[in-house]
Amino acid sequence: MFFTQPKIKRIGLHLESTLAEICRSSWSFYLTTVSSTENIQYADHLGEEIDLEKIFATPSLYRGKEHFPWVIVPDDGVDREYARTNASMQYQFYSQLLKDAQAINSELNKESPNYQEIIKCAKRIKQSSVTIPSIDSDDTITVNVDSTFGGNLFTDFFIGALSSVHAIAMLIVGLGCMAPYWLSYSEYCGGPEFFLDTGIYLCESLRKVTCSIIFPLGMLYSAYTTNSYNPFTKGEVQRSLEGIIKLANDELKTGFTESGAEPPSRPLRHSV
């Protein structure tokens, strides 16, 4: 189905899946920084009610897929209050971006999509930013789509190499959790789905390394998933958003041409 989708829908789905994984990762890390359920602010990124008490009472390694932390940051030298605030603000930020991406795909699935609304949502994501505290001091960090989401070939090479090692390590962790899984202590780690996801994670890591070394292949992959041949200076989310905006503008121009009306001479301005 992914290969037969119109280009703008394909890029919209890729954007949503990318942001969903970023949001899931930030949520699972956020759960490792809180000391009780009273400190958890769930932003409904899963689109359903969850039992926070049950999640919090379950050891991190045994939690379900959507709450499982693939990376656990050591506490050494980390201020717990700063870490919790940092994790909470990042999670809330990514949750809102995910909701906007879902709104784009919801609009694209309509019989007559409102492309102006799609452009508005895409620009809102692209221009979004949040200032959060560092995890070890009161210094601040600005998180935005352009500079912090990665996804270019240079960062992908190092991330892919490290992730390949991490994936193998997680396979070993999964083997150690097989007994707890079959004894129903572990909800995800050690089970078939965990090993499948870890295998996919390893393959994706190797793809990043390969596309970084054989960069024409990386350019083709970028063009297919984001409508951009520039995976060198722009991150994956940024490229996806720019691809959606361009294709939506093309649809608007096509609509004006078919109706006999003149397209606007300059892009519409939207307040964000």
C-alpha positions in Angstrom: 0.0 0.0 0.0 2.9 2.4 0.8 4.3 2.0 -2.7 1.0 2.8 -4.4 0.1 5.9 -2.4 0.1 9.3 -4.2 3.4 11.0 -3.5 2.1 13.6 -1.0 0.3 10.8 1.0 3.4 8.7 1.0 5.5 11.6 2.4 2.7 12.4 4.9 2.8 8.8 6.2 6.6 8.9 6.4 6.5 12.1 8.4 3.9 10.7 10.8 5.9 7.5 11.4 9.1 9.4 11.9 7.5 11.7 14.5 5.7 8.8 16.1 9.0 7.1 16.8 10.6 10.3 18.1 7.5 10.8 20.4 7.5 7.2 21.6 11.2 7.4 22.4 10.8 10.6 24.3 7.8 9.2 26.2 9.6 6.0 27.3 12.6 8.1 28.4 10.3 10.5 30.3 8.9 7.6 32.2 12.4 6.7 33.5 12.8 10.2 35.0 9.6 10.4 37.2 9.3 9.2 40.7 5.5 8.7 40.8 2.5 8.7 38.6 1.5 12.2 40.0 4.5 13.6 38.0 3.4 12.1 34.7 1.7 14.4 32.2 0.3 12.1 29.5 -0.4 14.0 26.3 -2.6 11.3 24.7 0.0 10.6 22.0 -1.3 7.0 21.7 -4.8 8.2 21.2 -6.1 6.0 24.0 -6.4 5.9 27.8 -3.5 4.1 29.6 -3.1 2.7 33.1 -0.3 4.9 34.4 -0.2 3.1 37.8 0.3 -0.3 36.0 3.0 1.1 33.8 4.9 2.8 36.6 4.6 -0.3 38.8 6.2 -2.4 36.0 10.1 -2.4 35.8 11.3 -0.5 32.8 12.7 -3.6 31.1 9.4 -5.5 31.4 7.1 -2.7 30.1 5.0 -2.9 27.0 6.2 -1.9 23.6 4.9 1.7 23.6 6.5 2.3 27.0 9.7 0.3 26.6 12.9 2.4 26.9 15.4 1.3 24.3 18.0 3.7 25.8 18.5 4.3 29.5 20.7 7.3 30.4 22.9 6.8 33.5 22.0 9.0 36.5 25.6 9.9 37.2 26.0 13.7 37.2 22.3 14.2 36.2 20.0 16.4 38.3 16.8 14.5 38.6 14.6 17.6 38.6 16.3 19.0 35.5 16.1 15.7 33.8 12.4 15.3 34.5 11.6 18.8 33.3 13.7 18.3 30.2 12.1 15.0 29.4 8.6 16.3 30.1 9.0 19.4 27.9 10.5 17.4 25.0 7.7 14.8 25.2 5.0 17.5 25.2 6.7 19.2 22.2 7.0 16.0 20.2 3.4 15.0 21.0 2.1 18.2 19.6 4.1 17.8 16.4 2.8 14.3 16.0 -0.8 15.5 16.4 -0.2 18.1 13.6 1.3 15.3 11.4 -1.8 13.2 12.1 -4.0 16.1 11.2 -2.1 16.4 7.8 -2.8 12.8 7.0 -6.4 13.0 8.2 -6.9 15.9 5.7 -5.1 14.0 2.9 -7.4 11.0 3.4 -10.5 13.2 2.6 -12.1 13.0 -0.8 -11.3 16.7 -1.3 -8.4 17.7 0.9 -8.0 21.3 2.1 -4.5 21.9 0.9 -4.3 25.3 2.5 -4.9 23.7 5.8 -2.3 21.0 5.1 0.3 23.8 4.3 -0.7 25.6 7.5 -0.1 22.4 9.6 3.2 21.6 7.8 4.5 25.2 8.4 3.4 25.1 12.0 5.5 22.0 12.5 8.4 23.4 10.6 8.5 26.6 12.6 7.9 25.0 16.0 10.5 25.2 18.7 10.8 24.9 22.5 13.3 26.1 25.0 14.1 23.5 27.6 16.6 23.2 30.5 19.7 21.1 30.3 19.6 17.8 32.2 22.5 18.9 34.5 22.2 22.7 34.9 19.9 25.6 34.5 21.3 26.3 31.0 18.7 26.2 28.3 18.6 24.3 25.0 16.4 25.2 22.0 14.8 22.2 20.2 13.5 22.8 16.7 12.9 20.8 13.5 15.7 22.4 11.5 18.6 21.9 13.8 18.0 18.9 16.1 16.1 16.1 14.4 19.0 14.7 12.5 18.3 12.5 9.5 21.0 13.8 7.2 23.7 11.5 5.8 26.5 12.8 8.0 24.6 12.2 11.3 23.1 9.0 9.9 26.5 7.4 9.4 27.5 7.8 13.1 24.0 7.1 14.4 23.7 4.1 12.2 27.0 2.7 13.3 26.2 3.1 17.0 22.7 1.8 16.5 24.0 -1.3 14.8 26.0 -2.1 18.0 23.1 -1.1 20.1 20.7 -3.4 18.2 23.0 -6.4 18.7 23.2 -5.6 22.4 19.4 -5.4 22.6 19.2 -8.8 21.0 21.3 -10.1 23.9 19.1 -8.3 26.4 16.1 -9.9 24.7 17.6 -13.4 25.0 18.0 -12.7 28.7 14.3 -11.7 29.0 12.9 -14.7 27.2 12.2 -16.5 30.4 10.4 -13.5 32.1 8.4 -13.0 28.9 7.1 -16.6 28.8 6.4 -16.4 32.5 4.3 -13.3 31.8 6.6 -10.9 33.7 7.8 -9.1 30.6 5.1 -7.6 28.3 7.4 -7.0 25.3 11.2 -7.6 25.8 12.1 -11.3 25.1 9.0 -11.9 23.0 8.7 -12.5 19.2 7.6 -8.9 18.5 10.6 -7.6 20.3 13.0 -9.7 18.3 11.2 -8.7 15.0 11.5 -5.0 16.0 15.1 -5.4 16.9 15.8 -7.0 13.6 14.1 -4.2 11.8 16.1 -1.7 13.9 19.3 -3.4 13.0 18.4 -3.4 9.3 17.5 0.3 9.5 20.8 1.1 11.2 22.7 -0.7 8.4 20.7 1.1 5.8 21.7 4.4 7.3 25.4 3.5 7.2 25.1 2.1 3.6 23.2 5.2 2.3 25.8 7.5 4.0 28.7 5.7 2.3 26.9 5.2 -1.1 25.4 8.6 -1.0 23.6 8.4 -4.5 21.6 5.6 -2.9 20.9 7.9 0.0 19.7 10.7 -2.3 17.3 8.3 -4.1 15.9 7.1 -0.8 15.5 10.6 0.4 13.7 11.6 -2.9 11.3 8.7 -2.5 10.4 9.3 1.2 10.6 13.1 1.4 10.6 14.4 -2.2 14.1 15.9 -1.7 17.5 15.0 -3.2 19.3 16.9 -0.4 19.9 14.6 2.5 23.2 16.4 3.2 22.2 19.6 4.9 18.6 19.0 5.9 17.1 16.5 8.4 14.5 14.0 7.5 11.6 15.8 9.2 12.5 19.1 7.6 12.7 17.5 4.1 9.4 15.8 4.6 7.7 19.0 5.6 9.1 20.9 2.7 8.1 18.1 0.3 4.5 18.2 1.6 4.4 22.0 1.4 5.6 22.0 -2.2 3.3 19.2 -3.4 0.3 20.9 -1.6 1.1 24.1 -3.4 1.3 22.2 -6.7 -2.2 20.8 -6.0 -3.5 24.3 -5.3 -2.0 25.6 -8.6 -3.5 22.6 -10.4 -6.9 23.3 -8.9 -6.7 27.0 -9.9 -5.8 26.0 -13.4 -8.6 23.5 -13.8 -11.1 26.0 -12.5 -9.8 28.8 -14.7 -8.9 31.0 -11.8 -5.6 32.7 -11.3 -3.4 31.3 -8.5 -2.2 33.8 -5.8 1.0 35.6 -6.8 2.6 35.0 -3.4 2.3 32.3 -0.8 -0.6 32.7 1.7 0.5 33.8 5.1 -0.6 31.8 8.1 -0.3 32.7 11.7 1.4 30.1 13.8 
